[in-house]
Amino acid sequence: MFENYLMPESASTIAPRVDALIWVLTGMSAFFFFAVVAALAFLAIKYRKGSDANRDLAHPDNDALEITWTVLPTILAVVMFVVSTAIFLQYRQIPEGASEIYVTGKQWMWKLQHPSGKREINSLHVPVGVPIKLTMTSEDVLHSFFVPAFRVKQDVLPGRYTTLWFEATKPGTYHLFCTEYCGTDHSRMIGSVTVLEQADYQRWLESDDSVMASNLTPGEALYAKHGCVTCHDGGDAARGPMLAGKYGTEETLNSGETIIIDDEYIRESIYNPQAKLVAGYAPLMPVFKNLINEEELFLLIEHIKSMEDTEASN
């Protein structure tokens, strides 16, 4: 309970490990700080001007003492490095099968989109006990996505994707902040993360009938709207590489370079299709930068991923 007065509520799987690391580092820092201050005070009083303290050095060299104050801090530093690195690697290693949600930062709001197409502004609903992966980008300047109760924070950059993940452990509503100064109304770029029981979350997800009204998913509708299937269906007359089953695989470019087809590559291929041409194909694809916004781009990428899943299952 004492911790709640000094730190936000702990509400994710990684939060207790982060808190433990913070408390250990704080305790070590406090111990050495007060030890040094106490030693300074003691020596300043003992050897003050006019005192009769013996100032002769009986043993000018003390190898044991020097080895001790060199080896022990080194061991402590190495131990803390190993522990903190293990926590960092856990934080960066996104679990397989994590539910993916897309986040777009914009002065001065957070726009969030679920795979089903349901959208939120400055509010995020997630189920308890399920790993959540956030794929994020910015429409304008640098932002930073921070949920104190989950102990997760990640910069959100224009022109590229960054990711973070968390798994909430307690139902409730938690603060969401932007922690990178992003302009005049930076302080108003706040929101909330609402953690629901899984059954409640499913009901919330299905509550918007407009999302379920079409037989096509939002990404599938965009894929059809922009005529992607015309060039990427894999047929003999296709003018572009087939996309079904390609996500996460390697592809060879006209330059001879080999790349992985991931979110970044798909984004670049839509916004700047001439940058990295797949071997054997001419630069015929038009630029969609002013036709497809970041939110629609998320939906297209999600659809391409589902195409991969469909091919694999067959």
ZIKATA-V45617 format. One record per run of one state. SS is the DSSP state (a for helix, b for strand, c for the rest). FROM is the first residue (numbers start at 1). LEN is the number of residues. If there is no record, write none. Layout:
ss->(SS	SS)
from->(FROM	FROM)
len->(LEN	LEN)
This chain:
ss->(c	a	c	b	c	a	c	a	c	b	c	b	c	b	c	b	c	b	c	b	a	c	b	c	b	c	b	c	b	c	b	c	a	c	b	c	a	c	a	c	a	c	a	c	b	c	b	c	a	c	b	c	a	c)
from->(1	2	7	12	13	15	47	63	93	99	107	109	115	119	122	123	128	132	139	143	148	151	152	157	158	159	162	167	168	169	172	179	186	189	190	197	198	206	209	213	218	226	228	233	250	254	258	261	263	272	278	279	294	314)
len->(1	5	5	1	2	32	16	30	6	8	2	6	4	3	1	5	4	7	4	5	3	1	5	1	1	3	5	1	1	3	7	7	3	1	7	1	8	3	4	5	8	2	5	17	4	4	3	2	9	6	1	15	20	1)
